[in-house]
Amino acid sequence: MDKMDKKIVKIDNPKYMTKDEIRKKFWNHQVLLTNVKMKPDYSAMDGGIVRYYATNSMDELYAILGEIRRTEDDDAIGGCGIKYIGNIYMNLYAAGGEE
């Protein structure tokens, strides 16, 4: 894959968003989520904080997630993981829970 196809963007002032807000804003992107909240029955993600979004950069996002897990308090980041937001079912959410 050409490196020019890869893109990672850090969110400067990340804030909590619902799953619907995340879908609208980051459709067809991979997202690195922290502070993930699940539905009451834990059947699916209900929302979280998008810290990074990317195109064709899953390995790089996992490296960033590893660094976040090493440097930040678990209580500060809550549940976290990587998820593809789009039409193709590529649920790569790393902290459990599926849609």
C-alpha positions as CSV (number, residue, x, y, z in Angstrom):
1,M,0.0,0.0,0.0
2,D,1.3,3.4,-0.9
3,K,2.2,5.5,2.2
4,M,0.3,8.4,0.7
5,D,-2.9,6.5,1.1
6,K,-2.4,6.6,4.9
7,K,-3.7,9.4,7.1
8,I,-4.0,9.8,10.8
9,V,-5.6,12.9,12.4
10,K,-5.4,13.7,16.1
11,I,-8.5,15.4,17.6
12,D,-7.3,18.6,19.4
13,N,-10.1,18.9,21.9
14,P,-11.8,15.5,22.0
15,K,-15.2,15.3,23.6
16,Y,-17.8,12.6,24.3
17,M,-20.0,11.8,21.3
18,T,-22.9,9.4,20.9
19,K,-22.6,6.5,18.4
20,D,-24.8,8.4,16.0
21,E,-22.6,11.5,16.2
22,I,-19.5,9.4,15.6
23,R,-21.1,7.7,12.6
24,K,-22.1,11.1,11.0
25,K,-18.7,12.7,11.6
26,F,-16.3,9.8,10.9
27,W,-18.1,7.7,8.3
28,N,-15.6,5.5,6.3
29,H,-12.8,6.1,8.8
30,Q,-11.1,4.1,11.5
31,V,-11.4,5.7,14.9
32,L,-9.4,5.3,18.1
33,L,-12.0,5.6,21.0
34,T,-11.5,6.1,24.7
35,N,-14.1,6.4,27.5
36,V,-16.4,4.0,25.6
37,K,-19.9,3.6,27.1
38,M,-21.9,0.5,26.3
39,K,-25.7,0.2,26.0
40,P,-27.2,-0.9,29.3
41,D,-27.4,-4.5,28.2
42,Y,-23.8,-4.3,26.8
43,S,-25.0,-5.4,23.4
44,A,-23.3,-2.5,21.6
45,M,-21.3,0.7,22.0
46,D,-23.4,3.7,22.9
47,G,-20.7,6.4,22.5
48,G,-17.2,7.5,23.4
49,I,-14.4,10.0,22.9
50,V,-12.7,9.9,19.4
51,R,-9.1,10.8,20.0
52,Y,-7.8,10.0,16.5
53,Y,-9.3,9.1,13.1
54,A,-7.5,7.6,10.2
55,T,-7.6,6.1,6.7
56,N,-5.7,2.9,6.0
57,S,-3.7,3.2,9.3
58,M,-5.0,0.4,11.5
59,D,-1.5,-0.8,12.6
60,E,-0.5,2.8,13.4
61,L,-3.7,3.4,15.5
62,Y,-3.0,0.2,17.5
63,A,0.5,1.6,18.2
64,I,-1.0,4.9,19.4
65,L,-3.5,3.0,21.5
66,G,-0.7,1.0,23.1
67,E,1.1,4.3,24.0
68,I,-2.1,5.8,25.5
69,R,-2.6,2.7,27.6
70,R,1.0,2.9,28.8
71,T,0.9,6.6,29.7
72,E,-2.6,7.4,30.8
73,D,-4.5,6.2,33.9
74,D,-7.1,3.5,33.2
75,D,-9.8,5.6,34.9
76,A,-9.0,8.5,32.6
77,I,-9.4,6.5,29.4
78,G,-12.1,4.0,30.4
79,G,-12.9,1.4,27.8
80,C,-10.9,1.9,24.7
81,G,-10.4,0.4,21.2
82,I,-10.2,0.9,17.5
83,K,-13.3,0.7,15.3
84,Y,-14.1,1.1,11.6
85,I,-17.1,3.3,11.0
86,G,-18.7,2.5,7.6
87,N,-20.7,0.2,5.4
88,I,-18.4,-2.7,5.5
89,Y,-18.7,-4.8,8.6
90,M,-15.1,-4.6,9.9
91,N,-15.8,-4.5,13.7
92,L,-12.3,-4.2,15.0
93,Y,-13.3,-2.8,18.4
94,A,-10.6,-3.9,20.7
95,A,-12.2,-3.7,24.1
96,G,-15.2,-6.0,23.7
97,G,-18.7,-5.3,22.6
98,E,-20.0,-5.6,19.1
99,E,-22.7,-3.9,17.1
